[in-house]
Amino acid sequence: MAGGRLADNIAYFGRALRAAGLSVGPGRVLDAVAAVEVAGIGSRADFYWTLHALFVSRHEDSPVFDQAFRLFWRRRAHQEKLMALLSPVAVPQREKKRESVLRRVEEALFSGVGTPRPPDKPRIEVEARLSASSEDVLRTRDFAEMTAAELAEARRRIAALRMPDDRARTRRLAGDPRGRRVDFRASLRAALATGGDLLQLKRRGPRLKPPPVVALVDISGSMADYSRPILHFLHALGAKRRVGVFLFGTRLTNATRALRRRDPDAALKAVAEVAQDWAGGTRIAPSLHAFNRLWSRRMMAQNPVVLLFTDGLERDVDPQLAAEMARLKRSCRRLVWLNPLLRYEGFEPKARGVKAMLPHVDDFRPVHDLKSLESLVAALGRDYSGSAGRSAAWRGSPAPSPALI
C-alpha cells in the first residue's frame, strides 16, 4: 500500500464509523491497516470480514458497519444509482428502523464532503401558519427513528431539561426560624457574640430534600434504541439529586459510579464498559431478584422513587416475576414503569410479563421521545394535595392510584 491510497481510505472509513456511533479510535485504524497488509485485499468478502473483526466490538454495531461498508466501498455505476433513485419503492413499516440507521451512516460518511449544489427546482411558497415547527417535530419524533444530528440535538435538550423540585420532608432537622423545636447548641453559639446574653432562640424544622431515585434500565436488544437517551436523562437527573442506576439484560449490573462522571459522553462510555450483556436477551425476574436480594437494603433506605425502564417482553416468564415486583413495590416510595411500547395507540397488556408486572406499579408512562421525558419531569415535580389517577398516557389503565410524590 506504499504507492496507493488504501491506508488513507481505511482511515477515512474509520472516522466515518466513529461519527456514526461506533467506538473506533486511532489504534483500531492502525490495526486495520496492518491487518489488511498481512491478509491482503483478496476478495470483497475477505476484505469485509477483516475490517469487521477490527472495527465491530458490539452486536448492535453490525448493521451500522454493514451499511457503511456498502456505501463507502460500493461498485455501483452512476446509471444504476440513478435508476435506484428514480424508481419508487413502497417501504413497509418494519423497515423504518433500518432506514434510520442508513440515514445516520450516510450523514456520517458524506457530511462536509464536496460543495453542496443548489437544486434546480422552481421556488414553491408554502403556507406554514398551521404547520408544526421543526422543534415540535423533534419533541415527538421517536428515538429509534432519529438521525445522528437529531440524536445529538436530543441529547443537548435532555441535558437542558429543568429537573423537578419535589423536595420532601425527612427525619433530619435543619435550621428554620419558624421551626417548632429549639436548637440549644445554635442558641448558645449565637450567645457567645453577645457576651452570654440570649437574644433570640434558634429553632429547627424538618429538612426538605428531594427523594433519591433508583433506576432499573433494560439494555436488551429490544430496548437498544432507547437505552442511551434514557441514560442521558439519568445523567442529567443525577446532577440534581442522588440517583442509583442498575442495568439489566441477562444479568444485573450496578452502573451508578460509572454514570457519575461529569462529561456525559465519558459517563456513557464507562457504562458501556461496565455492562457486558448490552443488546442481549432479557431476564427480568432474575434481575429483579438479584436487586431485591443484594441491593434493596442499601438503595431503599431513604424511601426512593423507582423508575423501571423496560418493555416487559420476556420469552420465558418466570412465575416469581409478580412476587419480585410486589417486593420492589413495598420497598420504595413510588414505582414508575416507563415503557416505550406505549407509543402505539392500540397497545394492550397481552404479554404475560406485562400482565404480571402491571398490577404492582403506581404509574405507567411512555418513554420514546422528548415529549415523554418532559412529561415525566413534570410528573416527578408535581405537587399533589390528594390522590390522582394513573397516567392518562395509557388509555387501558386500571384502578386509580396515588400520585408520584
C-alpha positions as CSV (number, residue, x, y, z in Angstrom):
1,M,0.0,0.0,0.0
2,A,3.0,2.3,-0.3
3,G,2.0,3.7,-3.7
4,G,-1.7,3.6,-3.2
5,R,-4.3,5.4,-1.1
6,L,-5.9,2.3,0.6
7,A,-4.5,3.2,4.0
8,D,-6.0,6.7,3.7
9,N,-9.3,5.3,2.7
10,I,-9.3,2.9,5.6
11,A,-8.5,5.8,7.9
12,Y,-11.4,7.9,6.5
13,F,-13.7,4.9,6.8
14,G,-12.7,4.5,10.4
15,R,-13.5,8.2,11.1
16,A,-16.9,7.8,9.4
17,L,-17.7,4.8,11.6
18,R,-16.8,6.8,14.7
19,A,-19.1,9.6,13.5
20,A,-21.8,7.0,13.0
21,G,-21.6,5.9,16.7
22,L,-19.0,3.1,16.7
23,S,-16.2,3.1,19.2
24,V,-13.3,3.4,16.7
25,G,-10.1,5.1,17.7
26,P,-6.7,5.7,16.0
27,G,-5.4,2.4,17.4
28,R,-8.1,0.4,15.7
29,V,-7.4,2.2,12.4
30,L,-3.7,1.3,12.6
31,D,-4.6,-2.3,13.5
32,A,-7.0,-2.4,10.5
33,V,-4.3,-1.1,8.1
34,A,-1.8,-3.7,9.4
35,A,-4.3,-6.5,9.2
36,V,-5.1,-5.7,5.6
37,E,-1.4,-5.6,4.8
38,V,-1.0,-9.1,6.3
39,A,-4.2,-10.7,5.0
40,G,-4.1,-8.9,1.6
41,I,-7.1,-7.5,-0.2
42,G,-8.2,-10.7,-1.8
43,S,-12.0,-11.0,-2.4
44,R,-14.5,-8.4,-1.2
45,A,-15.8,-10.8,1.4
46,D,-12.3,-11.3,2.9
47,F,-11.8,-7.5,3.0
48,Y,-15.3,-7.1,4.6
49,W,-14.7,-9.5,7.4
50,T,-11.1,-8.3,8.1
51,L,-12.4,-4.8,8.7
52,H,-15.4,-6.2,10.6
53,A,-13.2,-8.0,13.0
54,L,-11.2,-4.8,13.8
55,F,-14.0,-2.2,13.9
56,V,-17.0,-4.0,15.3
57,S,-16.9,-4.9,19.0
58,R,-20.7,-4.9,19.8
59,H,-23.5,-6.9,18.3
60,E,-25.7,-3.8,17.7
61,D,-22.9,-2.1,15.6
62,S,-23.0,-4.8,12.9
63,P,-25.9,-3.2,10.9
64,V,-24.2,0.2,11.0
65,F,-20.9,-1.3,9.8
66,D,-22.7,-3.2,7.1
67,Q,-24.5,-0.1,5.7
68,A,-21.3,2.0,6.0
69,F,-19.2,-0.7,4.1
70,R,-21.8,-0.9,1.3
71,L,-21.9,2.9,0.9
72,F,-18.1,3.5,1.2
73,W,-16.7,0.6,-0.8
74,R,-19.5,0.4,-3.4
75,R,-19.0,-0.6,-7.0
76,R,-22.3,0.7,-8.5
77,A,-22.2,2.7,-11.7
78,H,-23.9,6.1,-11.9
79,Q,-26.6,4.7,-14.1
80,E,-27.6,2.0,-11.5
81,K,-27.7,4.6,-8.8
82,L,-29.9,7.0,-10.8
83,M,-32.3,4.1,-11.6
84,A,-32.5,3.2,-8.0
85,L,-33.2,6.8,-7.0
86,L,-35.9,7.3,-9.7
87,S,-37.7,4.1,-9.1
88,P,-40.4,4.5,-6.4
89,V,-40.3,1.7,-3.8
90,A,-43.0,1.1,-1.2
91,V,-41.2,0.8,2.1
92,P,-43.0,-1.4,4.7
93,Q,-43.4,-0.3,8.3
94,R,-40.8,-2.7,9.6
95,E,-38.1,-1.2,7.5
96,K,-38.3,2.3,9.2
97,K,-35.7,1.3,11.8
98,R,-33.3,0.1,9.1
99,E,-33.8,3.4,7.2
100,S,-33.0,5.4,10.2
101,V,-29.7,3.5,10.6
102,L,-28.9,4.1,7.0
103,R,-29.6,7.8,7.3
104,R,-27.1,8.0,10.2
105,V,-24.5,6.2,8.2
106,E,-25.0,8.4,5.2
107,E,-24.7,11.6,7.3
108,A,-21.5,10.3,8.9
109,L,-20.0,9.3,5.6
110,F,-20.9,12.3,3.5
111,S,-21.2,15.2,5.9
112,G,-18.9,18.0,4.7
113,V,-17.8,16.1,1.5
114,G,-17.9,18.2,-1.6
115,T,-19.6,21.5,-2.2
116,P,-23.4,21.5,-2.0
117,R,-25.1,22.2,-5.3
118,P,-28.4,24.1,-5.1
119,P,-31.2,22.1,-6.7
120,D,-32.6,23.3,-10.0
121,K,-36.2,23.4,-8.8
122,P,-38.8,26.1,-9.0
123,R,-39.5,28.1,-5.9
124,I,-42.5,26.9,-4.1
125,E,-44.2,29.1,-1.4
126,V,-45.9,27.1,1.3
127,E,-48.4,28.4,3.9
128,A,-46.9,27.3,7.2
129,R,-49.1,29.1,9.7
130,L,-50.9,25.9,10.6
131,S,-47.9,23.5,10.4
132,A,-45.6,22.3,13.2
133,S,-42.2,23.8,13.7
134,S,-39.0,21.7,13.5
135,E,-38.7,21.9,17.3
136,D,-42.1,20.5,17.8
137,V,-41.4,17.7,15.3
138,L,-38.2,16.8,17.2
139,R,-40.2,16.7,20.5
140,T,-42.5,14.0,19.1
141,R,-40.0,12.0,17.0
142,D,-39.3,8.5,18.1
143,F,-35.7,8.0,19.4
144,A,-35.4,4.9,17.1
145,E,-36.1,7.0,14.0
146,M,-33.8,9.9,14.8
147,T,-30.8,10.7,12.6
148,A,-27.3,11.3,14.1
149,A,-27.8,15.1,14.1
150,E,-31.3,14.7,15.7
151,L,-29.9,12.4,18.4
152,A,-27.2,15.0,19.2
153,E,-29.8,17.7,19.5
154,A,-32.0,15.5,21.6
155,R,-29.0,14.8,24.0
156,R,-28.5,18.6,24.2
157,R,-32.1,19.2,25.1
158,I,-32.2,16.4,27.6
159,A,-29.2,17.9,29.4
160,A,-31.0,21.3,29.4
161,L,-34.2,19.9,31.0
162,R,-35.3,21.7,34.1
163,M,-35.4,18.9,36.6
164,P,-38.2,18.7,39.1
165,D,-38.3,20.4,42.5
166,D,-40.1,17.7,44.6
167,R,-38.4,18.2,47.9
168,A,-40.0,16.1,50.7
169,R,-39.8,16.2,54.5
170,T,-37.1,14.0,56.0
171,R,-36.4,12.8,59.6
172,R,-33.4,15.1,59.9
173,L,-33.8,18.6,61.2
174,A,-32.3,21.8,59.8
175,G,-32.2,25.5,60.8
176,D,-35.6,27.1,60.4
177,P,-36.7,30.4,62.0
178,R,-40.3,29.1,62.1
179,G,-39.4,25.6,63.4
180,R,-41.1,24.1,66.4
181,R,-38.0,22.7,68.1
182,V,-35.5,24.9,69.9
183,D,-31.8,24.4,68.8
184,F,-30.0,24.9,72.1
185,R,-26.5,24.4,70.6
186,A,-27.0,27.0,67.9
187,S,-28.6,29.4,70.5
188,L,-25.6,29.0,72.8
189,R,-23.1,29.6,69.9
190,A,-25.0,32.7,68.9
191,A,-25.0,33.9,72.6
192,L,-21.2,34.0,72.6
193,A,-21.2,37.0,70.3
194,T,-23.3,39.0,72.9
195,G,-21.3,38.0,76.0
196,G,-23.7,35.3,77.1
197,D,-27.0,37.2,76.7
198,L,-29.6,35.2,74.9
199,L,-31.3,37.5,72.3
200,Q,-33.3,35.0,70.3
201,L,-33.6,31.3,70.5
202,K,-32.6,29.4,67.4
203,R,-35.1,26.9,66.0
204,R,-35.0,23.8,63.9
205,G,-37.6,22.3,61.5
206,P,-37.8,19.3,59.2
207,R,-35.2,19.2,56.5
208,L,-36.5,19.3,52.9
209,K,-34.7,17.2,50.4
210,P,-35.5,15.7,47.0
211,P,-36.1,11.9,47.4
212,P,-33.5,9.8,45.8
213,V,-34.1,7.9,42.5
214,V,-33.3,4.3,41.7
215,A,-33.4,3.5,38.0
216,L,-33.6,-0.1,36.6
217,V,-32.8,0.2,32.9
218,D,-33.4,-2.6,30.5
219,I,-30.5,-2.8,28.0
220,S,-31.7,-5.8,26.0
221,G,-31.9,-5.8,22.2
222,S,-35.5,-4.6,22.1
223,M,-34.5,-1.6,24.2
224,A,-31.3,-0.8,22.4
225,D,-32.6,2.4,20.7
226,Y,-34.0,3.8,23.9
227,S,-31.3,2.9,26.5
228,R,-28.8,5.6,25.6
229,P,-31.3,8.5,25.6
230,I,-32.6,7.2,29.0
231,L,-29.0,7.1,30.4
232,H,-28.5,10.7,29.2
233,F,-31.7,11.6,31.1
234,L,-30.5,9.9,34.2
235,H,-27.1,11.6,33.9
236,A,-28.8,15.0,33.8
237,L,-31.1,14.0,36.7
238,G,-28.1,12.9,38.8
239,A,-26.7,16.4,38.8
240,K,-29.7,17.5,41.0
241,R,-30.2,14.6,43.3
242,R,-28.9,11.1,44.3
243,V,-29.5,8.6,41.5
244,G,-28.7,4.9,41.6
245,V,-28.6,3.2,38.2
246,F,-28.7,-0.5,37.6
247,L,-28.6,-2.1,34.1
248,F,-30.2,-5.5,33.4
249,G,-30.4,-7.8,30.4
250,T,-29.4,-11.3,31.2
251,R,-27.7,-10.1,34.4
252,L,-27.8,-7.2,36.8
253,T,-25.1,-4.6,36.7
254,N,-24.5,-1.6,39.0
255,A,-23.6,1.4,36.9
256,T,-24.1,4.1,39.5
257,R,-20.4,5.0,39.9
258,A,-19.8,4.9,36.1
259,L,-22.6,7.4,35.4
260,R,-21.4,9.9,38.0
261,R,-18.7,11.3,35.7
262,R,-19.3,15.0,34.8
263,D,-18.9,14.5,31.0
264,P,-22.0,12.7,29.7
265,D,-20.0,11.0,26.8
266,A,-17.4,9.8,29.2
267,A,-20.1,8.6,31.6
268,L,-21.8,6.6,28.9
269,K,-18.6,5.1,27.6
270,A,-17.8,4.0,31.2
271,V,-21.3,2.5,31.5
272,A,-20.8,0.6,28.2
273,E,-17.5,-0.9,29.5
274,V,-19.2,-2.0,32.8
275,A,-22.2,-3.7,31.1
276,Q,-21.2,-7.0,29.5
277,D,-24.7,-8.0,28.2
278,W,-25.6,-4.9,26.2
279,A,-28.2,-5.6,23.4
280,G,-28.6,-9.2,24.5
281,G,-31.5,-11.2,25.9
282,T,-34.0,-10.2,28.7
283,R,-34.3,-11.9,32.1
284,I,-36.5,-9.6,34.2
285,A,-37.4,-11.8,37.1
286,P,-33.8,-13.0,37.9
287,S,-32.5,-9.4,37.6
288,L,-35.2,-8.1,40.0
289,H,-34.5,-10.9,42.4
290,A,-30.8,-10.0,42.4
291,F,-31.6,-6.4,43.1
292,N,-34.0,-7.2,45.9
293,R,-31.6,-9.6,47.5
294,L,-28.3,-7.8,47.1
295,W,-29.0,-4.0,46.8
296,S,-32.5,-3.4,48.2
297,R,-31.4,-2.8,51.8
298,R,-28.7,-0.4,50.7
299,M,-30.5,1.6,48.0
300,M,-34.0,1.6,49.5
301,A,-33.0,3.0,52.9
302,Q,-34.2,6.6,52.1
303,N,-37.5,5.5,50.5
304,P,-36.7,6.4,46.9
305,V,-38.7,6.7,43.7
306,V,-38.0,3.7,41.5
307,L,-38.0,4.2,37.7
308,L,-38.3,0.9,35.8
309,F,-37.3,1.3,32.1
310,T,-38.3,-1.8,30.2
311,D,-40.8,-3.1,27.6
312,G,-41.8,-6.1,29.7
313,L,-41.1,-8.5,26.9
314,E,-39.6,-11.8,28.1
315,R,-39.5,-15.1,26.2
316,D,-39.8,-17.3,29.3
317,V,-41.9,-15.6,32.0
318,D,-40.7,-16.6,35.5
319,P,-43.5,-17.3,37.9
320,Q,-41.6,-15.3,40.5
321,L,-41.9,-12.1,38.5
322,A,-45.0,-10.9,40.2
323,A,-43.6,-11.7,43.6
324,E,-40.3,-9.8,42.9
325,M,-42.4,-6.8,41.6
326,A,-44.5,-6.8,44.7
327,R,-41.4,-6.8,46.9
328,L,-39.9,-4.0,44.9
329,K,-43.1,-2.0,45.3
330,R,-43.2,-2.4,49.1
331,S,-39.6,-1.2,49.4
332,C,-40.0,2.2,47.6
333,R,-41.9,5.4,47.8
334,R,-43.3,5.1,44.2
335,L,-42.8,2.6,41.4
336,V,-43.0,4.1,38.0
337,W,-42.9,1.9,34.9
338,L,-41.7,3.6,31.7
339,N,-42.4,1.5,28.6
340,P,-41.6,2.5,25.0
341,L,-44.4,0.3,23.7
342,L,-47.0,2.8,25.0
343,R,-46.2,4.9,21.9
344,Y,-48.6,2.7,20.0
345,E,-52.3,3.7,20.2
346,G,-53.6,0.2,20.2
347,F,-51.3,-1.1,23.0
348,E,-52.9,-3.7,25.2
349,P,-51.2,-5.6,28.1
350,K,-51.5,-9.1,26.5
351,A,-48.0,-10.3,27.1
352,R,-47.6,-12.5,30.2
353,G,-44.7,-10.5,31.5
354,V,-46.7,-7.2,31.2
355,K,-49.7,-8.8,32.9
356,A,-47.6,-9.9,35.8
357,M,-45.8,-6.6,36.3
358,L,-48.6,-4.1,35.7
359,P,-50.7,-4.6,39.0
360,H,-47.7,-3.6,41.1
361,V,-46.8,-0.3,39.6
362,D,-48.1,3.2,40.6
363,D,-47.6,4.9,37.3
364,F,-47.4,3.5,33.7
365,R,-45.9,6.0,31.3
366,P,-44.4,6.0,27.7
367,V,-40.7,6.8,27.2
368,H,-39.9,7.0,23.5
369,D,-39.4,10.7,22.7
370,L,-38.5,14.1,24.2
371,K,-42.1,14.9,25.0
372,S,-42.5,11.8,27.1
373,L,-39.3,12.7,29.1
374,E,-40.7,16.2,29.6
375,S,-44.0,14.8,30.9
376,L,-42.0,12.5,33.3
377,V,-40.1,15.5,34.7
378,A,-43.4,17.3,35.2
379,A,-44.9,14.3,36.9
380,L,-42.0,14.0,39.3
381,G,-42.2,17.7,40.2
382,R,-46.0,17.9,40.5
383,D,-47.3,18.8,43.9
384,Y,-50.4,16.8,44.8
385,S,-52.7,17.6,47.6
386,G,-54.7,14.4,47.4
387,S,-54.8,11.3,45.3
388,A,-54.6,11.2,41.5
389,G,-55.2,8.6,38.9
390,R,-52.6,6.8,36.8
391,S,-51.0,8.4,33.8
392,A,-53.5,9.2,31.1
393,A,-50.9,8.3,28.5
394,W,-52.3,4.7,28.6
395,R,-56.0,4.5,28.0
396,G,-56.2,1.0,29.3
397,S,-55.2,2.0,32.8
398,P,-57.0,0.1,35.6
399,A,-58.0,1.4,39.0
400,P,-56.7,4.8,40.2
401,S,-53.7,5.1,42.4
402,P,-51.9,7.9,44.4
403,A,-49.6,10.4,42.8
404,L,-45.9,10.2,42.3
405,I,-44.8,12.1,45.4
